Amino acid sequence: MIPISRQCELVELSRSSFYYRSCGEDGYNLALMRLIDEEFTRHPFYGARRMAAWLRSQGYGVNRKRVSRLMRLMGLMALYPKPRLSANGPDHKVYPYLLKGVTVKTPDEAWSSDITYIRLAHGFVYLVVIMDWHSRYVLSWELSTTLDKAFCLDALQRALLISKPGILNTDQRPQYASEEFSGVLEGEGIKISMDGRGRVYDNIFVERFWRTVKYEEVYLHEYRTVAEAREHLSAYFRFYNEERLHERLGYRTPHEVYFGTPAPSMPTAEAVV
């Protein structure tokens, strides 16, 4: 009998995804979360108060308290300066932002990581990516049904099998501020950079990336299961890395810029025969 952990490893599935059950939110809240996700993708500076006002303008009778709870559940943090109402916990160390005024000119100078909400037909999951700042190449990604730090660590470890950056930039989420995550980076000699609290332009690069992923892939499909979401996203990230031409990269692919050569072409039917 193969252990569950080994089975998940063989099919590249996280254990949290294996044990996934439909999320406990009712249909109305899930509908609200879909709307919040789409509006937040368009306007990532919307906080709970403004999001609640927008939902009411669309005919949904919600208050700020409900919207705030759903946005926390979705892991959404508005990109605007917020007051520091309480100190961070002892396990939440905040690092300075190291990329202000820096022009990243080559691969592996800096990587970036972020988490977003991915909707399913009857629930939701979270997606984390590790991306090279210069080339936009997606080094690794992972899905999880919870915001536990384990799936971020999994993605980081897989990315480090490819290469190692000089700097890794994230936001101030507790997953990134944890001793386990920062410990891996410090052990590898990687400098840790964090977006300033609520600073829009520190995080705008990743927000543009999420908008691309959602409009080109997520919103075009109705994922029924975690496995289906994983299959579609896997195909999309292959396309994104190896085929999608980026204007900011001189109409080259992330793979071409990161590795210095185009991705190997898939064999044609004639070549296979």
N, C-alpha and C positions, 0 to 999 in steps of 0.2 A: 504494500500500500504506500503510494507516494504521499508524503506530508503535504498539507494545504499550502504551506509556504513555498515548497519546491514547485508545486503545480502552478502557482501564481508566477513564479520566477520564469518558468518555461514558456508561458504564454504572455509574458511581460504585462501582467496585471497586478496592481497593488492589492494587498490583502483587504484594505478597507473597501475597495471596489468589489471584491469577491463576496464580501458579506453584506453588500448593499441591499437595503430594503427601501420600498417607497417612502419618501420623506413624509413627515407627519403633518405638514401644513395642509389646510383644507383647500378646496378648489378655488375659492374666492381669493385667498391669500396668494396662491400660486399664480392666478391671473394678474393680481397686482404686481407680483414680483416680475412677471414678464414685461409689464409696462414700465416698471421702474428700471429694469435692465436696459430696455431700448432707449428710454429717455436719458438715462445716465451715460450710455454710450455716446449719445449725441451731445450731452452737456455734463461732462464729468465734474463741473464745479457746483452742481446742484446738491445742496444738503437736504436734510429731512424736511425742514420747514418749506423750502421752495418746492421740493418734490411733492409734498402733500398738497400744496396750493395748485400745482399743475394737475395732479390727479383729480382734484375737485373740479377743475375747469373742464375735465373730460367726462364729468358726470359720476365720479366715484366718491361716495360720502366717507372719506377717511380723515382721521386726525393725525397730527404730527407724531404722536406717541406710537401709533401703529406703524406708520411709515418708518420711523426711526428704528423700531424693532426689526422690521423686515430688511432694512438696509444693513443693519448689523449682522443679521443672519446671512445675508448675501456677501458679506465681506466688503461692502462698498464704503469708501471714505471719500467725501467730497474734497476737491482740490481748492480749498480756500483757507486762509489763516484762521485758526480756531484758538480760543483762549485755553490756557493750561489750567484746567479746573482742579487737577489732582496730579500728584507726582507718579511717575512710572514705578512699577514694582521692582524689587531687587533683582529679578531675572530679566529685566527689560533695559538693557544698556543701549543708549542712543549714540551713534557715531556721527561725525561731521560729514557734510556733503563735500566730496573731493573733486567734483567735476565742473565747478563753477569757472567759466572762462577757459576751460580746457578744450582744445581741439583734438579729438581722437583720430589719429591718422592711419593706424594699422590694426589688423586683427589682434585680439587678445590683450590690447591695452586696457580695455574695460569691458566687462559684461554687465548685464542688467537682469534682474529677476522681478517678477510680479505675479499676482494671483488675480483671477477673475472668476465670475459666476457663469456657469454654463447650464442652461435650462434643458430639461428633459420633458417628455410628454406628460409625465405624472410626478415630477420631482425636479431635482437639480443636483449638480456636482460642482466641484471647484477645479480650476485648471491653473497650474503653475508652469511658467516657462523660464528657461535660462537662455539668454540671447547675447550674442556678441554685438557690442555697441556700434562698431565701425561698419561691419558687413551686413548687419541685420540677420545673421545666420542663427537659426534656432538650434542650439546645441542639445537641449533636452527639454522634456515636458512630462507632466504627470497629472493624472486625475485623482480626485479623492472625494468621498462623500462627507468628509468633515474638514474643518480648518486646522486639524492637528498638524504639528510641524513635521511629522514623519514624511509626508509626501514631498515637502520642500527639500528635505535632506536627501531623499531618493533621487530627485531630479539633479541636485547639486553633485552627488557622487557620480552619476552617469556622465554629466558634463565634464567632470574632471578626468574622466577616462579619455576624453578627446584632447584636451589641452588645459592650460591654466592661465587665468588673466592676471594682470597687474592689480586691477581694482574690480571689485564686485559692488554694484550699486543696487540698492533696494529702497523700499519705503520703510516706515517705522513699525510695521506689523510685528506682533510678538513672535510670530514664526521665525522671522529673520533676526530678531533681537535676542533669541534664546541662546543660552550657553552652548547648546549642541551645535547649532548652525554656525555661530560665530567661531566656535572652537575649531571646526573643520577648516574654515578660511584662515584663521591665525596659524593653524598647524601647517598649512600649505604656503605660508608667507604672503597671502593675498591681502591687500589693503581693503578695508571695509568702508564703504560710503553709503550714507543714507540721505534720502530726500529731506529737505527742511520741512518742518511741520506745516502742512497746508500750502506749500509753495508750488504753484501751478507749473512753472517752467522746468523745475527739476524733474518732473514726472511726465512731461508732455510726450516724449519719445515713445514711452510704453503705451500711453493712452491712445496714440495714433495706431500703434500696432494692434491693440485690442479691437479698435474700430474696424480695422481691415479684416481681422479674423472673423468677427461677428457678422459683418455685412457680406463677406465673400463665402462664408461657410455656415456658421451656426444658424443664422436666421433663415437660411434657405432649406433647412431640414428640420424634421421633428424626431429627434432621437428618442427612441422608446426605452432603451436600456443603457447602462454604462458601457457595456461591450459595444453597442452600436455607435455611441458617441466616440469611443476610443478608435474604432475602425475608421470613421469618417475623418476625425481629426488627424489621425496618422497619415491618411492619404493627402489631406490638405497641407500638412506641414512638409511632406515630401515635395508637393507642388510648389509651395512657398519657397522652400530652400533651393530647389533645383531647376524650376521652370519659370517662376514668376519674375518678370523683368521690373526692376525698380528705377524710377526716374532719378531718385537721389543717388543711385549707384551708377549713373551713366548708362541706364538700361541694360545692366548686367544682373545676374542672379546673385543672391547671397552666397551660394556655394562657390561661384566663380570668384567672388571678392574675398571670401574667407580662405579658401584653399589655393587660390591663384589659378585654378583651371576649371573649365565647365564640368558639370556633373556627367558621369558616364551615361551614354545614351542607352535606353532600353532596347534590347534586340527586337527587330521587326519579325513579323510572322514568317517572312520569306527566309530570314537568317536562321530562324529556329528550325525550319524545314531543311 
